[in-house]
Structures are given as structure tokens and as C-alpha cells.
Amino acid sequence: MRRGAWLAAALPALALGIVPGAWAAKLVGGREQTALTRAFSAARAHRGQAIVSARASTVNPSWAVVTAVRPRSGSSRAPALLRAYFHIAGGRAQAGLPPQAARADLSSPFSVVVRYAGSGAETITYDQQYASICGGEGGFSDQQSDTVSPMSWSVRYLVDLDDPLAVTRTAAGTVIVPKVTFLAQGSSVHAREALTRTALDLGCGGTPTSYHCATTYGVGASASGLLQFPTRGGLQIGVPTSAKAIGQCDPSDYTLGPSLWDGGATTALAGQIGLVGGRLPSDPYAPVTVAWPSGSAAASTGFVASPCQGDGAACRDDFRWRGQVSLAPVSAG
């Protein structure tokens, strides 16, 4: 079956979380991956090549394949995918030609699903006091609240490990970009943000001015770039959202900027999952726990833009979430 036809047939099942048939192969991590990487790198013919993935046959688990590419300095054009077969025994890997069934298993189109699920909540309170602009007694108060609850998501991406779109060698390392498809039908986002602001100047007569905005979030139609493979390793995975706002939602009506939720602070960094050219745990398919702030890509790189940043005396942002990132096998049969 052609790759395009296979992907078209597989996507409906993936959307429902179903993996039909037997696995074409399985990712390996831990000691098995180390043994394969060592054996691959030791061969003179493989010098200058960058490993994309390592997987073992499900027909005969003692046989494995390492796929690789040969990067070109300064070029982003995707080179051909190369395969090297190995026999694994006693914790060591030795180059060889697998039996026909195992070789067919290992040469089948290979993709995995990256799933990121999580939930949390955010509560922002702001209370600032000023002197009255009219000069009267009582002063001016500016109060704002922002609550995001519920806040939950489960998003999925299909990663084709046999179709690198671009490979670039830089001073920081080799960057391999595989083909990624967002599985909108198998994803969900449920969140509601309620935002209010009341400004009251008692010195000007005491008439309050209030604003109210409610925004509901669902799955976004586009997720381009939200699944990334950083050069430092691991997976960076975001939550694509679409928003529908009702009420007085003009940003100029509010003192504070976007919430951490609306600012993308739920984008996770799962450093343990080196899916493309990196290291994987001994069980690559075991879920990895992520949480705010240690599991947030924004927090780890210092790009957190909390609406309370620089104004801790009058503003408090209670933001929390917890989730899991996991890989799931995809069948080629």
C-alpha cells in the first residue's frame, strides 16, 4: 500500500484512539537504544550520518533497524532516509541482514502518535488603589479578576519518522524535522475564561464602571509549529485553541494583559522523550508527567509573561496544571 493511501486509511482510526492490526515495529529506548547507537556509530560507513530513529521488529524482537540521514551543512533539503539492520543479543548489537519476515516488518512505514493531555485552572486577582483624579476624598480603585475553569485538553499529533521534511546541521547540532499532522478529530479542548473589571473613583462621585467578558476555548483548526523537536532534546508540544468571546472583551478595557493560559504557558517540554534522534526511556511508550512550572516550555526558557509580572503587590496569578505526554504505536497493516 502506498504511504499516502496508508495514512488516509489510518487517520480515522487514530482519531478514535484505535490502533488497528499489529504494530509494524516498536521504538526502543534505554540500553537497547544505547547498544544500537553505539554499533551504528562505530561503523565507518555511517560517519557523518544523523540517527532519526531506532526500532525493533515485533515479528522477531531480536532484530532492529536504525534509520538515519546524512545532513548537509547549510542545507535544509531533506536527504534520503538510510537503513541499517542489527541483531540484538546479550545486550549487544551486531550488523546483519534480518530474516524476510523481520525485514518486512522493519521496513514498513513507521509513524507514532504523540498525545498530550492535561488539566488545571487559573485565578488572577488585581486590586490597585490610586488618588482620585478629581481630587476628592476616597481615592480611585481598580479591581480586576480573571478565572479560567474548567481547563482541560487532550491533543494528538501524528509523526512520520520515515519522512524527514528538512535536515540541517548547525553549530548547535543537527536539526531533523519530520512530517507532522495534527489529529483534530482525536483532540479536545475544554476551557472557559471569565474576566471582569470594576473601576471606581469615589472622589468623582462614586459611580463604578464595570466590564465583563467570557471566552470559551475549543480545538484550534491549525496547529502548525506546535509540536517541535528542540536541539537540546525532547519534545515541545502545545495546545491549539480556538476562542469565542462574548461581552465587553476589548483588551483596552482591561488593565492586565492576557492570562498565562491564553498566553500559551501550557506548552509542555518533555525532555525525556527524544523521539527524533534523541534518547528514549527504556519503555518509550510509558507516559511522562509534566506540570507547571517545571514542565512548561515557556517557564524553562524564561519567557513567561504573567499579567502580574512586575506588580506582585497588587496582583496575584494562581496558575496550575498537570498533564502527561505519551507515544502510541501506529499500525501499517
C-alpha positions as CSV (number, residue, x, y, z in Angstrom):
1,M,0.0,0.0,0.0
2,R,1.3,3.5,-0.9
3,R,2.3,5.7,2.1
4,G,-0.4,8.3,1.2
5,A,-3.1,5.7,1.0
6,W,-2.0,4.1,4.3
7,L,-2.1,7.4,6.1
8,A,-5.5,8.2,4.7
9,A,-6.8,4.8,5.9
10,A,-5.2,5.1,9.3
11,L,-6.3,8.6,10.3
12,P,-10.0,7.8,11.1
13,A,-8.9,5.0,13.4
14,L,-6.3,7.2,15.1
15,A,-8.9,9.9,15.7
16,L,-10.8,7.5,17.9
17,G,-7.6,6.3,19.6
18,I,-7.7,2.9,17.9
19,V,-4.5,1.2,16.7
20,P,-5.6,-1.4,14.1
21,G,-3.8,-4.6,13.5
22,A,-0.3,-5.5,14.6
23,W,2.5,-2.9,15.0
24,A,4.9,-2.6,12.1
25,A,7.7,-2.2,14.7
26,K,8.3,-0.6,18.1
27,L,10.6,2.1,19.3
28,V,13.4,1.0,21.5
29,G,15.0,3.0,24.3
30,G,17.3,2.6,27.3
31,R,20.1,0.0,27.0
32,E,18.8,-1.4,23.7
33,Q,18.9,2.0,22.1
34,T,22.3,2.7,23.5
35,A,23.6,-0.6,22.1
36,L,22.2,0.2,18.7
37,T,23.5,3.7,18.6
38,R,27.0,2.5,19.6
39,A,27.1,-0.2,17.0
40,F,25.8,2.2,14.3
41,S,28.2,4.9,15.1
42,A,31.2,2.5,15.2
43,A,30.8,1.6,11.5
44,R,32.9,3.7,9.2
45,A,30.2,3.7,6.6
46,H,27.9,5.6,8.9
47,R,30.2,8.5,9.7
48,G,28.6,11.9,9.2
49,Q,25.1,10.4,9.4
50,A,22.5,11.5,12.0
51,I,20.2,9.0,13.5
52,V,16.5,9.6,13.1
53,S,15.0,6.5,15.0
54,A,15.8,3.1,16.3
55,R,13.1,0.4,16.4
56,A,12.8,-3.4,16.9
57,S,10.7,-5.9,15.0
58,T,7.5,-7.2,16.6
59,V,7.8,-10.3,14.5
60,N,11.3,-11.1,15.8
61,P,12.3,-8.7,18.6
62,S,16.0,-9.7,18.3
63,W,16.2,-7.8,15.1
64,A,16.2,-4.0,14.8
65,V,16.8,-1.2,12.4
66,V,18.4,2.2,12.8
67,T,17.2,4.9,10.3
68,A,19.5,7.8,9.6
69,V,20.2,10.7,7.2
70,R,23.3,12.4,6.0
71,P,23.0,16.2,6.8
72,R,24.5,18.8,4.5
73,S,26.0,21.9,6.2
74,G,23.9,25.0,5.4
75,S,21.3,23.0,3.6
76,S,17.7,22.3,4.8
77,R,16.9,20.0,1.9
78,A,15.8,16.5,3.2
79,P,18.3,13.8,2.1
80,A,17.3,10.2,1.6
81,L,16.5,8.0,4.5
82,L,19.1,5.3,5.2
83,R,18.5,2.0,7.0
84,A,21.0,-0.2,8.9
85,Y,19.9,-3.6,10.3
86,F,21.2,-5.1,13.5
87,H,20.8,-8.3,15.6
88,I,20.5,-7.8,19.3
89,A,21.8,-10.4,21.7
90,G,23.3,-10.3,25.2
91,G,22.9,-6.5,25.4
92,R,25.0,-6.0,22.2
93,A,24.0,-5.1,18.6
94,Q,25.7,-6.6,15.6
95,A,25.1,-5.6,12.0
96,G,23.4,-8.2,9.8
97,L,20.5,-9.0,7.4
98,P,17.3,-10.0,9.2
99,P,15.1,-12.9,8.1
100,Q,12.5,-11.9,5.4
101,A,9.6,-11.5,7.9
102,A,11.5,-9.3,10.3
103,R,12.9,-7.2,7.5
104,A,9.5,-6.6,6.0
105,D,8.3,-5.7,9.5
106,L,11.2,-3.2,10.0
107,S,10.9,-1.6,6.5
108,S,7.2,-0.9,6.8
109,P,6.1,2.8,7.0
110,F,6.7,3.9,10.6
111,S,4.8,6.6,12.4
112,V,3.9,7.3,16.0
113,V,1.2,9.4,17.7
114,V,2.2,12.0,20.3
115,R,-0.5,12.6,22.8
116,Y,-0.6,15.4,25.4
117,A,-3.4,15.5,27.9
118,G,-3.7,17.8,30.9
119,S,-6.0,19.9,33.1
120,G,-5.7,22.8,35.6
121,A,-7.1,26.2,36.5
122,E,-6.0,29.8,36.8
123,T,-7.2,32.6,39.1
124,I,-5.9,36.2,38.7
125,T,-6.8,39.0,41.2
126,Y,-5.8,42.6,40.8
127,D,-6.6,45.4,43.3
128,Q,-4.8,48.8,42.8
129,Q,-5.5,52.0,44.7
130,Y,-4.8,55.5,43.4
131,A,-5.5,59.1,44.4
132,S,-8.7,60.4,42.9
133,I,-8.3,62.1,39.5
134,C,-10.9,64.7,40.7
135,G,-9.1,65.5,43.9
136,G,-12.0,64.3,46.1
137,E,-11.9,62.1,49.1
138,G,-12.0,58.3,48.9
139,G,-9.5,57.7,46.1
140,F,-9.7,55.6,43.0
141,S,-9.8,51.8,43.0
142,D,-9.1,49.5,40.0
143,Q,-10.1,45.9,40.6
144,Q,-9.9,43.0,38.1
145,S,-10.4,39.2,38.3
146,D,-9.8,36.5,35.7
147,T,-10.7,32.9,36.2
148,V,-10.0,30.0,33.8
149,S,-12.1,27.0,34.8
150,P,-12.6,24.4,33.6
151,M,-9.2,24.0,31.8
152,S,-8.5,20.6,30.1
153,W,-7.2,19.3,26.9
154,S,-6.1,16.1,25.0
155,V,-4.3,16.7,21.8
156,R,-2.7,14.3,19.3
157,Y,-0.1,14.7,16.6
158,L,0.9,12.0,14.0
159,V,4.7,12.0,13.4
160,D,6.0,10.2,10.3
161,L,9.5,9.1,11.3
162,D,10.2,7.9,7.7
163,D,9.6,11.2,6.1
164,P,12.1,13.9,7.2
165,L,11.0,17.2,5.7
166,A,14.2,19.0,6.5
167,V,17.6,18.2,8.0
168,T,20.1,21.0,8.9
169,R,23.5,20.8,10.5
170,T,24.3,23.8,12.7
171,A,26.8,24.7,15.4
172,A,24.3,23.7,18.0
173,G,23.7,20.3,16.4
174,T,21.7,18.6,13.8
175,V,18.0,19.6,13.4
176,I,15.7,16.9,11.9
177,V,12.2,18.0,11.1
178,P,9.8,15.1,10.4
179,K,6.4,15.3,8.8
180,V,3.8,16.1,11.5
181,T,0.0,16.0,11.1
182,F,-2.3,17.4,13.8
183,L,-5.2,14.9,14.5
184,A,-8.0,17.4,15.2
185,Q,-10.7,14.7,15.3
186,G,-8.9,12.9,18.1
187,S,-8.2,16.0,20.1
188,S,-10.3,18.1,22.5
189,V,-10.0,21.3,24.4
190,H,-12.4,22.5,27.1
191,A,-11.8,25.8,28.8
192,R,-13.8,28.9,29.9
193,E,-12.3,32.2,30.9
194,A,-14.4,34.8,32.9
195,L,-12.9,38.3,33.1
196,T,-14.3,41.3,35.0
197,R,-13.0,44.7,35.8
198,T,-14.5,47.4,38.0
199,A,-13.1,50.9,38.3
200,L,-14.5,53.3,40.9
201,D,-13.4,56.8,41.7
202,L,-15.1,57.9,44.9
203,G,-13.7,61.4,44.6
204,C,-15.5,61.9,41.3
205,G,-19.0,60.9,42.6
206,G,-18.6,57.2,43.2
207,T,-20.1,55.8,40.0
208,P,-18.4,52.5,39.1
209,T,-17.5,51.4,35.6
210,S,-17.6,47.7,35.0
211,Y,-16.7,45.4,32.2
212,H,-17.5,41.7,31.8
213,C,-16.1,39.2,29.2
214,A,-16.5,35.4,28.8
215,T,-14.4,33.4,26.4
216,T,-14.8,29.7,25.6
217,Y,-12.0,27.7,24.0
218,G,-12.1,24.7,21.8
219,V,-9.7,22.8,19.5
220,G,-7.9,25.1,17.0
221,A,-8.1,24.4,13.3
222,S,-4.4,24.9,12.8
223,A,-1.5,23.6,14.8
224,S,1.4,24.5,12.6
225,G,4.6,24.5,14.6
226,L,3.0,23.5,18.0
227,L,4.9,20.2,18.0
228,Q,8.7,20.9,17.9
229,F,11.9,18.9,18.4
230,P,14.4,21.2,20.2
231,T,18.1,20.7,19.5
232,R,18.6,20.3,23.3
233,G,16.4,17.1,23.0
234,G,12.9,16.1,24.0
235,L,9.5,17.1,22.7
236,Q,7.9,20.5,22.9
237,I,4.1,20.3,22.5
238,G,1.5,23.0,22.5
239,V,-2.3,23.1,22.7
240,P,-4.0,24.5,19.6
241,T,-7.1,26.5,20.6
242,S,-9.9,28.5,19.0
243,A,-11.7,31.2,21.0
244,K,-15.2,32.6,21.1
245,A,-15.7,35.7,23.2
246,I,-18.9,37.2,24.5
247,G,-19.3,40.6,26.2
248,Q,-17.1,43.5,26.7
249,C,-13.8,41.9,25.6
250,D,-11.8,44.8,24.1
251,P,-8.2,44.4,25.6
252,S,-8.1,48.2,26.1
253,D,-10.9,47.9,28.6
254,Y,-8.7,45.9,31.0
255,T,-5.6,46.9,33.0
256,L,-3.9,43.5,32.8
257,G,-2.7,41.6,29.7
258,P,-3.6,38.0,28.7
259,S,-3.7,35.2,31.2
260,L,-1.0,32.6,31.3
261,W,-3.5,30.2,29.8
262,D,-4.2,32.5,26.9
263,G,-0.5,33.2,26.5
264,G,0.4,29.5,25.8
265,A,2.0,28.7,29.1
266,T,0.5,25.1,28.9
267,T,3.0,24.3,26.1
268,A,4.9,21.3,27.6
269,L,8.5,20.3,27.4
270,A,9.0,16.5,27.8
271,G,12.8,16.3,27.8
272,Q,12.8,12.6,28.5
273,I,11.2,11.8,25.1
274,G,13.9,12.1,22.5
275,L,11.6,11.0,19.7
276,V,13.8,12.2,16.8
277,G,17.5,11.5,17.0
278,G,17.5,11.6,20.8
279,R,17.4,9.3,23.8
280,L,14.3,7.5,24.9
281,P,13.4,5.8,28.2
282,S,13.6,2.0,28.5
283,D,9.8,1.9,27.8
284,P,9.4,4.6,25.1
285,Y,5.6,4.3,25.3
286,A,5.3,5.0,29.1
287,P,3.6,8.3,29.9
288,V,5.8,11.2,31.1
289,T,4.3,13.5,33.7
290,V,4.6,17.3,33.1
291,A,3.4,20.1,35.3
292,W,3.6,23.8,35.9
293,P,6.2,25.3,36.1
294,S,8.9,22.6,35.7
295,G,7.2,21.0,32.6
296,S,6.4,24.3,30.9
297,A,8.5,25.2,27.8
298,A,7.9,28.9,28.5
299,A,9.0,28.7,32.1
300,S,12.1,26.6,31.3
301,T,13.3,29.2,28.8
302,G,12.4,32.2,30.9
303,F,9.8,33.5,28.5
304,V,6.9,33.5,31.0
305,A,4.7,36.6,30.5
306,S,2.4,36.6,33.5
307,P,-0.1,39.5,33.7
308,C,1.1,40.1,37.2
309,Q,4.8,40.3,36.3
310,G,6.4,43.3,38.0
311,D,3.3,44.1,40.1
312,G,3.3,41.5,42.8
313,A,2.0,43.8,45.5
314,A,-1.4,44.5,43.8
315,C,-1.7,41.4,41.6
316,R,-1.7,37.7,42.1
317,D,-1.8,34.9,39.5
318,D,-2.5,31.4,40.7
319,F,-1.8,29.2,37.7
320,R,-1.6,25.4,37.9
321,W,-1.8,22.5,35.6
322,R,-0.6,18.9,35.4
323,G,-0.6,16.5,32.4
324,Q,1.0,13.6,30.6
325,V,2.9,13.3,27.3
326,S,3.0,9.8,25.7
327,L,3.7,8.0,22.5
328,A,1.4,5.5,20.9
329,P,2.2,3.0,18.1
330,V,0.6,3.1,14.7
331,S,-0.1,0.1,12.6
332,A,0.9,-0.2,8.9
333,G,-1.3,-3.2,8.4
